[in-house]
Amino acid sequence: MTATVKSVDLPNGTTAHDETLNRWYVKKPVGMFPWRANNGEKLTDFEVDNFLRSGRIVVTLPE
């Protein structure tokens, strides 16, 4: 059995690694673009959901 994870259900502080671009994003409690990279790039929950379904990113929950 597999579980479907949605970006909106992940807690703030969750990190996501984009394996294609080798870039890390952190989920923060801000507006339309809660996922932020160090270089200023922003992602929406919708974009992260698509990347999760495709296997492009891997998430790590905060401790």
CHARMM internal coordinates of N, CA and C (Angstrom, degrees):
IC EDIT
DIST 1 N 1 CA 1.4399
DIST 1 CA 1 C 1.5311
ANGL 1 N 1 CA 1 C 108.85
DIST 1 C 2 N 1.3137
ANGL 1 CA 1 C 2 N 116.25
DIHE 1 N 1 CA 1 C 2 N 137.18
DIST 2 N 2 CA 1.4567
ANGL 1 C 2 N 2 CA 120.75
DIHE 1 CA 1 C 2 N 2 CA 178.40
DIST 2 CA 2 C 1.5212
ANGL 2 N 2 CA 2 C 109.46
DIHE 1 C 2 N 2 CA 2 C -117.14
DIST 2 C 3 N 1.3123
ANGL 2 CA 2 C 3 N 115.34
DIHE 2 N 2 CA 2 C 3 N 154.31
DIST 3 N 3 CA 1.4639
ANGL 2 C 3 N 3 CA 120.86
DIHE 2 CA 2 C 3 N 3 CA 178.39
DIST 3 CA 3 C 1.5176
ANGL 3 N 3 CA 3 C 108.66
DIHE 2 C 3 N 3 CA 3 C -112.66
DIST 3 C 4 N 1.3170
ANGL 3 CA 3 C 4 N 115.43
DIHE 3 N 3 CA 3 C 4 N 140.97
DIST 4 N 4 CA 1.4583
ANGL 3 C 4 N 4 CA 120.51
DIHE 3 CA 3 C 4 N 4 CA 176.43
DIST 4 CA 4 C 1.5203
ANGL 4 N 4 CA 4 C 108.22
DIHE 3 C 4 N 4 CA 4 C -95.14
DIST 4 C 5 N 1.3182
ANGL 4 CA 4 C 5 N 116.11
DIHE 4 N 4 CA 4 C 5 N 122.80
DIST 5 N 5 CA 1.4531
ANGL 4 C 5 N 5 CA 121.76
DIHE 4 CA 4 C 5 N 5 CA -179.96
DIST 5 CA 5 C 1.5161
ANGL 5 N 5 CA 5 C 108.42
DIHE 4 C 5 N 5 CA 5 C -100.99
DIST 5 C 6 N 1.3187
ANGL 5 CA 5 C 6 N 115.90
DIHE 5 N 5 CA 5 C 6 N 135.14
DIST 6 N 6 CA 1.4633
ANGL 5 C 6 N 6 CA 120.73
DIHE 5 CA 5 C 6 N 6 CA 176.30
DIST 6 CA 6 C 1.5183
ANGL 6 N 6 CA 6 C 108.23
DIHE 5 C 6 N 6 CA 6 C -112.47
DIST 6 C 7 N 1.3063
ANGL 6 CA 6 C 7 N 115.47
DIHE 6 N 6 CA 6 C 7 N 144.05
DIST 7 N 7 CA 1.4508
ANGL 6 C 7 N 7 CA 122.28
DIHE 6 CA 6 C 7 N 7 CA -178.31
DIST 7 CA 7 C 1.5233
ANGL 7 N 7 CA 7 C 112.29
DIHE 6 C 7 N 7 CA 7 C -55.85
DIST 7 C 8 N 1.3142
ANGL 7 CA 7 C 8 N 116.18
DIHE 7 N 7 CA 7 C 8 N -41.42
DIST 8 N 8 CA 1.4668
ANGL 7 C 8 N 8 CA 120.34
DIHE 7 CA 7 C 8 N 8 CA -176.77
DIST 8 CA 8 C 1.5315
ANGL 8 N 8 CA 8 C 111.57
DIHE 7 C 8 N 8 CA 8 C -63.35
DIST 8 C 9 N 1.3275
ANGL 8 CA 8 C 9 N 118.12
DIHE 8 N 8 CA 8 C 9 N -25.52
DIST 9 N 9 CA 1.4645
ANGL 8 C 9 N 9 CA 122.22
DIHE 8 CA 8 C 9 N 9 CA -179.44
DIST 9 CA 9 C 1.5275
ANGL 9 N 9 CA 9 C 113.07
DIHE 8 C 9 N 9 CA 9 C -84.12
DIST 9 C 10 N 1.3142
ANGL 9 CA 9 C 10 N 117.75
DIHE 9 N 9 CA 9 C 10 N -11.79
DIST 10 N 10 CA 1.4664
ANGL 9 C 10 N 10 CA 121.07
DIHE 9 CA 9 C 10 N 10 CA -178.93
DIST 10 CA 10 C 1.5274
ANGL 10 N 10 CA 10 C 110.07
DIHE 9 C 10 N 10 CA 10 C -79.45
DIST 10 C 11 N 1.3426
ANGL 10 CA 10 C 11 N 117.35
DIHE 10 N 10 CA 10 C 11 N 141.06
DIST 11 N 11 CA 1.4648
ANGL 10 C 11 N 11 CA 119.25
DIHE 10 CA 10 C 11 N 11 CA -178.38
DIST 11 CA 11 C 1.5297
ANGL 11 N 11 CA 11 C 112.16
DIHE 10 C 11 N 11 CA 11 C -73.23
DIST 11 C 12 N 1.3321
ANGL 11 CA 11 C 12 N 115.59
DIHE 11 N 11 CA 11 C 12 N 156.84
DIST 12 N 12 CA 1.4667
ANGL 11 C 12 N 12 CA 119.96
DIHE 11 CA 11 C 12 N 12 CA 174.21
DIST 12 CA 12 C 1.5177
ANGL 12 N 12 CA 12 C 108.71
DIHE 11 C 12 N 12 CA 12 C -61.02
DIST 12 C 13 N 1.3146
ANGL 12 CA 12 C 13 N 116.20
DIHE 12 N 12 CA 12 C 13 N 145.27
DIST 13 N 13 CA 1.4602
ANGL 12 C 13 N 13 CA 121.45
DIHE 12 CA 12 C 13 N 13 CA -176.59
DIST 13 CA 13 C 1.5174
ANGL 13 N 13 CA 13 C 113.16
DIHE 12 C 13 N 13 CA 13 C 95.48
DIST 13 C 14 N 1.3439
ANGL 13 CA 13 C 14 N 116.67
DIHE 13 N 13 CA 13 C 14 N -8.25
DIST 14 N 14 CA 1.4603
ANGL 13 C 14 N 14 CA 120.84
DIHE 13 CA 13 C 14 N 14 CA 176.73
DIST 14 CA 14 C 1.5238
ANGL 14 N 14 CA 14 C 108.83
DIHE 13 C 14 N 14 CA 14 C -66.48
DIST 14 C 15 N 1.3273
ANGL 14 CA 14 C 15 N 116.83
DIHE 14 N 14 CA 14 C 15 N 138.24
DIST 15 N 15 CA 1.4602
ANGL 14 C 15 N 15 CA 120.49
DIHE 14 CA 14 C 15 N 15 CA 176.50
DIST 15 CA 15 C 1.5247
ANGL 15 N 15 CA 15 C 109.14
DIHE 14 C 15 N 15 CA 15 C -106.18
DIST 15 C 16 N 1.3245
ANGL 15 CA 15 C 16 N 115.24
DIHE 15 N 15 CA 15 C 16 N 149.18
DIST 16 N 16 CA 1.4547
ANGL 15 C 16 N 16 CA 121.84
DIHE 15 CA 15 C 16 N 16 CA 178.08
DIST 16 CA 16 C 1.5216
ANGL 16 N 16 CA 16 C 108.22
DIHE 15 C 16 N 16 CA 16 C -132.75
DIST 16 C 17 N 1.3300
ANGL 16 CA 16 C 17 N 116.40
DIHE 16 N 16 CA 16 C 17 N 131.16
DIST 17 N 17 CA 1.4604
ANGL 16 C 17 N 17 CA 121.09
DIHE 16 CA 16 C 17 N 17 CA 179.49
DIST 17 CA 17 C 1.5183
ANGL 17 N 17 CA 17 C 109.29
DIHE 16 C 17 N 17 CA 17 C -106.78
DIST 17 C 18 N 1.3312
ANGL 17 CA 17 C 18 N 116.34
DIHE 17 N 17 CA 17 C 18 N 118.98
DIST 18 N 18 CA 1.4618
ANGL 17 C 18 N 18 CA 122.53
DIHE 17 CA 17 C 18 N 18 CA 175.16
DIST 18 CA 18 C 1.5208
ANGL 18 N 18 CA 18 C 106.54
DIHE 17 C 18 N 18 CA 18 C -84.57
DIST 18 C 19 N 1.3213
ANGL 18 CA 18 C 19 N 115.80
DIHE 18 N 18 CA 18 C 19 N 107.09
DIST 19 N 19 CA 1.4615
ANGL 18 C 19 N 19 CA 120.41
DIHE 18 CA 18 C 19 N 19 CA -175.57
DIST 19 CA 19 C 1.5206
ANGL 19 N 19 CA 19 C 112.61
DIHE 18 C 19 N 19 CA 19 C -72.13
DIST 19 C 20 N 1.3399
ANGL 19 CA 19 C 20 N 118.16
DIHE 19 N 19 CA 19 C 20 N -22.57
DIST 20 N 20 CA 1.4593
ANGL 19 C 20 N 20 CA 121.10
DIHE 19 CA 19 C 20 N 20 CA 178.70
DIST 20 CA 20 C 1.5242
ANGL 20 N 20 CA 20 C 111.37
DIHE 19 C 20 N 20 CA 20 C -71.94
DIST 20 C 21 N 1.3308
ANGL 20 CA 20 C 21 N 115.99
DIHE 20 N 20 CA 20 C 21 N -45.65
DIST 21 N 21 CA 1.4704
ANGL 20 C 21 N 21 CA 121.10
DIHE 20 CA 20 C 21 N 21 CA -178.09
DIST 21 CA 21 C 1.5286
ANGL 21 N 21 CA 21 C 112.84
DIHE 20 C 21 N 21 CA 21 C -96.98
DIST 21 C 22 N 1.3404
ANGL 21 CA 21 C 22 N 117.00
DIHE 21 N 21 CA 21 C 22 N -4.96
DIST 22 N 22 CA 1.4592
ANGL 21 C 22 N 22 CA 122.73
DIHE 21 CA 21 C 22 N 22 CA -175.26
DIST 22 CA 22 C 1.5316
ANGL 22 N 22 CA 22 C 109.97
DIHE 21 C 22 N 22 CA 22 C 52.78
DIST 22 C 23 N 1.3316
ANGL 22 CA 22 C 23 N 114.80
DIHE 22 N 22 CA 22 C 23 N 53.52
DIST 23 N 23 CA 1.4629
ANGL 22 C 23 N 23 CA 121.49
DIHE 22 CA 22 C 23 N 23 CA -177.70
DIST 23 CA 23 C 1.5203
ANGL 23 N 23 CA 23 C 109.59
DIHE 22 C 23 N 23 CA 23 C -128.48
DIST 23 C 24 N 1.3351
ANGL 23 CA 23 C 24 N 116.54
DIHE 23 N 23 CA 23 C 24 N 140.84
DIST 24 N 24 CA 1.4553
ANGL 23 C 24 N 24 CA 122.98
DIHE 23 CA 23 C 24 N 24 CA 178.52
DIST 24 CA 24 C 1.5202
ANGL 24 N 24 CA 24 C 110.45
DIHE 23 C 24 N 24 CA 24 C -101.84
DIST 24 C 25 N 1.3274
ANGL 24 CA 24 C 25 N 116.91
DIHE 24 N 24 CA 24 C 25 N 138.98
DIST 25 N 25 CA 1.4591
ANGL 24 C 25 N 25 CA 123.77
DIHE 24 CA 24 C 25 N 25 CA 175.89
DIST 25 CA 25 C 1.5196
ANGL 25 N 25 CA 25 C 108.48
DIHE 24 C 25 N 25 CA 25 C -123.05
DIST 25 C 26 N 1.3260
ANGL 25 CA 25 C 26 N 116.78
DIHE 25 N 25 CA 25 C 26 N 149.06
DIST 26 N 26 CA 1.4626
ANGL 25 C 26 N 26 CA 122.50
DIHE 25 CA 25 C 26 N 26 CA 176.61
DIST 26 CA 26 C 1.5211
ANGL 26 N 26 CA 26 C 107.76
DIHE 25 C 26 N 26 CA 26 C -123.97
DIST 26 C 27 N 1.3350
ANGL 26 CA 26 C 27 N 115.97
DIHE 26 N 26 CA 26 C 27 N 134.53
DIST 27 N 27 CA 1.4624
ANGL 26 C 27 N 27 CA 120.25
DIHE 26 CA 26 C 27 N 27 CA 178.39
DIST 27 CA 27 C 1.5206
ANGL 27 N 27 CA 27 C 109.00
DIHE 26 C 27 N 27 CA 27 C -82.01
DIST 27 C 28 N 1.3349
ANGL 27 CA 27 C 28 N 115.19
DIHE 27 N 27 CA 27 C 28 N 126.19
DIST 28 N 28 CA 1.4611
ANGL 27 C 28 N 28 CA 122.39
DIHE 27 CA 27 C 28 N 28 CA 179.59
DIST 28 CA 28 C 1.5231
ANGL 28 N 28 CA 28 C 108.71
DIHE 27 C 28 N 28 CA 28 C -126.06
DIST 28 C 29 N 1.3270
ANGL 28 CA 28 C 29 N 117.75
DIHE 28 N 28 CA 28 C 29 N 154.91
DIST 29 N 29 CA 1.4667
ANGL 28 C 29 N 29 CA 120.89
DIHE 28 CA 28 C 29 N 29 CA -177.36
DIST 29 CA 29 C 1.5287
ANGL 29 N 29 CA 29 C 112.80
DIHE 28 C 29 N 29 CA 29 C -80.95
DIST 29 C 30 N 1.3312
ANGL 29 CA 29 C 30 N 116.27
DIHE 29 N 29 CA 29 C 30 N 68.33
DIST 30 N 30 CA 1.4696
ANGL 29 C 30 N 30 CA 119.78
DIHE 29 CA 29 C 30 N 30 CA -178.59
DIST 30 CA 30 C 1.5224
ANGL 30 N 30 CA 30 C 111.41
DIHE 29 C 30 N 30 CA 30 C -136.26
DIST 30 C 31 N 1.2927
ANGL 30 CA 30 C 31 N 117.78
DIHE 30 N 30 CA 30 C 31 N 128.39
DIST 31 N 31 CA 1.4555
ANGL 30 C 31 N 31 CA 128.09
DIHE 30 CA 30 C 31 N 31 CA 169.19
DIST 31 CA 31 C 1.5102
ANGL 31 N 31 CA 31 C 120.30
DIHE 30 C 31 N 31 CA 31 C 25.35
DIST 31 C 32 N 1.3341
ANGL 31 CA 31 C 32 N 114.29
DIHE 31 N 31 CA 31 C 32 N -140.34
DIST 32 N 32 CA 1.4666
ANGL 31 C 32 N 32 CA 122.29
DIHE 31 CA 31 C 32 N 32 CA -175.27
DIST 32 CA 32 C 1.5221
ANGL 32 N 32 CA 32 C 113.58
DIHE 31 C 32 N 32 CA 32 C -74.87
DIST 32 C 33 N 1.3194
ANGL 32 CA 32 C 33 N 118.05
DIHE 32 N 32 CA 32 C 33 N -20.27
DIST 33 N 33 CA 1.4641
ANGL 32 C 33 N 33 CA 121.65
DIHE 32 CA 32 C 33 N 33 CA -175.70
DIST 33 CA 33 C 1.5263
ANGL 33 N 33 CA 33 C 109.92
DIHE 32 C 33 N 33 CA 33 C -120.92
DIST 33 C 34 N 1.3354
ANGL 33 CA 33 C 34 N 117.44
DIHE 33 N 33 CA 33 C 34 N 76.23
DIST 34 N 34 CA 1.4557
ANGL 33 C 34 N 34 CA 119.54
DIHE 33 CA 33 C 34 N 34 CA -176.03
DIST 34 CA 34 C 1.5311
ANGL 34 N 34 CA 34 C 114.34
DIHE 33 C 34 N 34 CA 34 C -74.99
DIST 34 C 35 N 1.3176
ANGL 34 CA 34 C 35 N 117.89
DIHE 34 N 34 CA 34 C 35 N -14.64
DIST 35 N 35 CA 1.4659
ANGL 34 C 35 N 35 CA 120.84
DIHE 34 CA 34 C 35 N 35 CA -178.80
DIST 35 CA 35 C 1.5166
ANGL 35 N 35 CA 35 C 109.21
DIHE 34 C 35 N 35 CA 35 C -100.62
DIST 35 C 36 N 1.3360
ANGL 35 CA 35 C 36 N 116.94
DIHE 35 N 35 CA 35 C 36 N 121.61
DIST 36 N 36 CA 1.4695
ANGL 35 C 36 N 36 CA 122.17
DIHE 35 CA 35 C 36 N 36 CA -175.20
DIST 36 CA 36 C 1.5225
ANGL 36 N 36 CA 36 C 110.97
DIHE 35 C 36 N 36 CA 36 C -127.77
DIST 36 C 37 N 1.3408
ANGL 36 CA 36 C 37 N 115.09
DIHE 36 N 36 CA 36 C 37 N 138.49
DIST 37 N 37 CA 1.4698
ANGL 36 C 37 N 37 CA 121.85
DIHE 36 CA 36 C 37 N 37 CA 174.53
DIST 37 CA 37 C 1.5194
ANGL 37 N 37 CA 37 C 108.22
DIHE 36 C 37 N 37 CA 37 C -102.20
DIST 37 C 38 N 1.3285
ANGL 37 CA 37 C 38 N 116.49
DIHE 37 N 37 CA 37 C 38 N 162.92
DIST 38 N 38 CA 1.4713
ANGL 37 C 38 N 38 CA 120.95
DIHE 37 CA 37 C 38 N 38 CA 179.60
DIST 38 CA 38 C 1.5186
ANGL 38 N 38 CA 38 C 112.83
DIHE 37 C 38 N 38 CA 38 C -61.89
DIST 38 C 39 N 1.3316
ANGL 38 CA 38 C 39 N 117.50
DIHE 38 N 38 CA 38 C 39 N -27.46
DIST 39 N 39 CA 1.4680
ANGL 38 C 39 N 39 CA 120.74
DIHE 38 CA 38 C 39 N 39 CA -178.30
DIST 39 CA 39 C 1.5300
ANGL 39 N 39 CA 39 C 112.16
DIHE 38 C 39 N 39 CA 39 C -83.96
DIST 39 C 40 N 1.3433
ANGL 39 CA 39 C 40 N 117.83
DIHE 39 N 39 CA 39 C 40 N 4.09
DIST 40 N 40 CA 1.4539
ANGL 39 C 40 N 40 CA 121.52
DIHE 39 CA 39 C 40 N 40 CA 178.82
DIST 40 CA 40 C 1.5131
ANGL 40 N 40 CA 40 C 114.48
DIHE 39 C 40 N 40 CA 40 C 94.70
DIST 40 C 41 N 1.3168
ANGL 40 CA 40 C 41 N 117.64
DIHE 40 N 40 CA 40 C 41 N -7.36
DIST 41 N 41 CA 1.4628
ANGL 40 C 41 N 41 CA 120.34
DIHE 40 CA 40 C 41 N 41 CA 178.46
DIST 41 CA 41 C 1.5294
ANGL 41 N 41 CA 41 C 109.48
DIHE 40 C 41 N 41 CA 41 C -65.48
DIST 41 C 42 N 1.3344
ANGL 41 CA 41 C 42 N 116.19
DIHE 41 N 41 CA 41 C 42 N 142.38
DIST 42 N 42 CA 1.4562
ANGL 41 C 42 N 42 CA 122.04
DIHE 41 CA 41 C 42 N 42 CA -177.53
DIST 42 CA 42 C 1.5214
ANGL 42 N 42 CA 42 C 110.07
DIHE 41 C 42 N 42 CA 42 C -126.04
DIST 42 C 43 N 1.3246
ANGL 42 CA 42 C 43 N 116.05
DIHE 42 N 42 CA 42 C 43 N 146.95
DIST 43 N 43 CA 1.4622
ANGL 42 C 43 N 43 CA 122.05
DIHE 42 CA 42 C 43 N 43 CA 176.17
DIST 43 CA 43 C 1.5264
ANGL 43 N 43 CA 43 C 109.44
DIHE 42 C 43 N 43 CA 43 C -129.29
DIST 43 C 44 N 1.3287
ANGL 43 CA 43 C 44 N 115.20
DIHE 43 N 43 CA 43 C 44 N 148.83
DIST 44 N 44 CA 1.4608
ANGL 43 C 44 N 44 CA 121.05
DIHE 43 CA 43 C 44 N 44 CA 174.44
DIST 44 CA 44 C 1.5266
ANGL 44 N 44 CA 44 C 109.35
DIHE 43 C 44 N 44 CA 44 C -88.04
DIST 44 C 45 N 1.3443
ANGL 44 CA 44 C 45 N 116.06
DIHE 44 N 44 CA 44 C 45 N 166.90
DIST 45 N 45 CA 1.4637
ANGL 44 C 45 N 45 CA 120.26
DIHE 44 CA 44 C 45 N 45 CA 174.40
DIST 45 CA 45 C 1.5213
ANGL 45 N 45 CA 45 C 110.64
DIHE 44 C 45 N 45 CA 45 C -59.84
DIST 45 C 46 N 1.3350
ANGL 45 CA 45 C 46 N 117.12
DIHE 45 N 45 CA 45 C 46 N -37.92
DIST 46 N 46 CA 1.4641
ANGL 45 C 46 N 46 CA 121.78
DIHE 45 CA 45 C 46 N 46 CA 179.87
DIST 46 CA 46 C 1.5351
ANGL 46 N 46 CA 46 C 110.88
DIHE 45 C 46 N 46 CA 46 C -60.42
DIST 46 C 47 N 1.3330
ANGL 46 CA 46 C 47 N 117.03
DIHE 46 N 46 CA 46 C 47 N -45.43
DIST 47 N 47 CA 1.4700
ANGL 46 C 47 N 47 CA 120.53
DIHE 46 CA 46 C 47 N 47 CA 179.46
DIST 47 CA 47 C 1.5232
ANGL 47 N 47 CA 47 C 111.01
DIHE 46 C 47 N 47 CA 47 C -63.92
DIST 47 C 48 N 1.3189
ANGL 47 CA 47 C 48 N 116.65
DIHE 47 N 47 CA 47 C 48 N -42.59
DIST 48 N 48 CA 1.4638
ANGL 47 C 48 N 48 CA 120.05
DIHE 47 CA 47 C 48 N 48 CA 179.36
DIST 48 CA 48 C 1.5270
ANGL 48 N 48 CA 48 C 110.19
DIHE 47 C 48 N 48 CA 48 C -64.84
DIST 48 C 49 N 1.3246
ANGL 48 CA 48 C 49 N 118.14
DIHE 48 N 48 CA 48 C 49 N -39.86
DIST 49 N 49 CA 1.4683
ANGL 48 C 49 N 49 CA 120.89
DIHE 48 CA 48 C 49 N 49 CA 176.71
DIST 49 CA 49 C 1.5293
ANGL 49 N 49 CA 49 C 111.25
DIHE 48 C 49 N 49 CA 49 C -59.14
DIST 49 C 50 N 1.3191
ANGL 49 CA 49 C 50 N 116.92
DIHE 49 N 49 CA 49 C 50 N -43.39
DIST 50 N 50 CA 1.4749
ANGL 49 C 50 N 50 CA 120.28
DIHE 49 CA 49 C 50 N 50 CA 177.86
DIST 50 CA 50 C 1.5260
ANGL 50 N 50 CA 50 C 111.03
DIHE 49 C 50 N 50 CA 50 C -62.59
DIST 50 C 51 N 1.3221
ANGL 50 CA 50 C 51 N 117.39
DIHE 50 N 50 CA 50 C 51 N -42.40
DIST 51 N 51 CA 1.4686
ANGL 50 C 51 N 51 CA 121.22
DIHE 50 CA 50 C 51 N 51 CA 179.46
DIST 51 CA 51 C 1.5263
ANGL 51 N 51 CA 51 C 111.06
DIHE 50 C 51 N 51 CA 51 C -66.59
DIST 51 C 52 N 1.3403
ANGL 51 CA 51 C 52 N 117.28
DIHE 51 N 51 CA 51 C 52 N -36.85
DIST 52 N 52 CA 1.4648
ANGL 51 C 52 N 52 CA 120.60
DIHE 51 CA 51 C 52 N 52 CA 177.13
DIST 52 CA 52 C 1.5290
ANGL 52 N 52 CA 52 C 110.66
DIHE 51 C 52 N 52 CA 52 C -63.38
DIST 52 C 53 N 1.3288
ANGL 52 CA 52 C 53 N 116.57
DIHE 52 N 52 CA 52 C 53 N -45.07
DIST 53 N 53 CA 1.4714
ANGL 52 C 53 N 53 CA 120.21
DIHE 52 CA 52 C 53 N 53 CA -179.98
DIST 53 CA 53 C 1.5240
ANGL 53 N 53 CA 53 C 112.04
DIHE 52 C 53 N 53 CA 53 C -63.45
DIST 53 C 54 N 1.3220
ANGL 53 CA 53 C 54 N 116.83
DIHE 53 N 53 CA 53 C 54 N -36.69
DIST 54 N 54 CA 1.4570
ANGL 53 C 54 N 54 CA 120.27
DIHE 53 CA 53 C 54 N 54 CA -177.74
DIST 54 CA 54 C 1.5277
ANGL 54 N 54 CA 54 C 112.71
DIHE 53 C 54 N 54 CA 54 C -81.71
DIST 54 C 55 N 1.3309
ANGL 54 CA 54 C 55 N 116.95
DIHE 54 N 54 CA 54 C 55 N -13.42
DIST 55 N 55 CA 1.4599
ANGL 54 C 55 N 55 CA 120.21
DIHE 54 CA 54 C 55 N 55 CA -178.19
DIST 55 CA 55 C 1.5164
ANGL 55 N 55 CA 55 C 113.11
DIHE 54 C 55 N 55 CA 55 C 84.53
DIST 55 C 56 N 1.3206
ANGL 55 CA 55 C 56 N 116.90
DIHE 55 N 55 CA 55 C 56 N 9.18
DIST 56 N 56 CA 1.4728
ANGL 55 C 56 N 56 CA 120.91
DIHE 55 CA 55 C 56 N 56 CA -178.23
DIST 56 CA 56 C 1.5248
ANGL 56 N 56 CA 56 C 112.54
DIHE 55 C 56 N 56 CA 56 C -70.79
DIST 56 C 57 N 1.3388
ANGL 56 CA 56 C 57 N 117.23
DIHE 56 N 56 CA 56 C 57 N -30.08
DIST 57 N 57 CA 1.4649
ANGL 56 C 57 N 57 CA 119.49
DIHE 56 CA 56 C 57 N 57 CA 179.63
DIST 57 CA 57 C 1.5208
ANGL 57 N 57 CA 57 C 110.20
DIHE 56 C 57 N 57 CA 57 C -122.05
DIST 57 C 58 N 1.3182
ANGL 57 CA 57 C 58 N 114.19
DIHE 57 N 57 CA 57 C 58 N 157.32
DIST 58 N 58 CA 1.4571
ANGL 57 C 58 N 58 CA 122.76
DIHE 57 CA 57 C 58 N 58 CA 176.83
DIST 58 CA 58 C 1.5214
ANGL 58 N 58 CA 58 C 106.23
DIHE 57 C 58 N 58 CA 58 C -125.68
DIST 58 C 59 N 1.3331
ANGL 58 CA 58 C 59 N 117.06
DIHE 58 N 58 CA 58 C 59 N 132.90
DIST 59 N 59 CA 1.4653
ANGL 58 C 59 N 59 CA 120.36
DIHE 58 CA 58 C 59 N 59 CA -178.47
DIST 59 CA 59 C 1.5200
ANGL 59 N 59 CA 59 C 110.73
DIHE 58 C 59 N 59 CA 59 C -103.96
DIST 59 C 60 N 1.3340
ANGL 59 CA 59 C 60 N 114.68
DIHE 59 N 59 CA 59 C 60 N 150.49
DIST 60 N 60 CA 1.4588
ANGL 59 C 60 N 60 CA 123.22
DIHE 59 CA 59 C 60 N 60 CA 174.90
DIST 60 CA 60 C 1.5202
ANGL 60 N 60 CA 60 C 107.51
DIHE 59 C 60 N 60 CA 60 C -127.71
DIST 60 C 61 N 1.3265
ANGL 60 CA 60 C 61 N 116.57
DIHE 60 N 60 CA 60 C 61 N 122.12
DIST 61 N 61 CA 1.4531
ANGL 60 C 61 N 61 CA 120.84
DIHE 60 CA 60 C 61 N 61 CA -179.42
DIST 61 CA 61 C 1.5199
ANGL 61 N 61 CA 61 C 110.65
DIHE 60 C 61 N 61 CA 61 C -76.32
DIST 61 C 62 N 1.3559
ANGL 61 CA 61 C 62 N 117.20
DIHE 61 N 61 CA 61 C 62 N 148.85
DIST 62 N 62 CA 1.4604
ANGL 61 C 62 N 62 CA 119.63
DIHE 61 CA 61 C 62 N 62 CA 177.45
DIST 62 CA 62 C 1.5247
ANGL 62 N 62 CA 62 C 110.72
DIHE 61 C 62 N 62 CA 62 C -69.28
DIST 62 C 63 N 1.2951
ANGL 62 CA 62 C 63 N 116.22
DIHE 62 N 62 CA 62 C 63 N 155.69
DIST 63 N 63 CA 1.4788
ANGL 62 C 63 N 63 CA 120.18
DIHE 62 CA 62 C 63 N 63 CA -179.33
DIST 63 CA 63 C 1.4967
ANGL 63 N 63 CA 63 C 111.88
DIHE 62 C 63 N 63 CA 63 C -83.77
END
COOR INIT
IC SEED 1 N 1 CA 1 C
IC BUILD
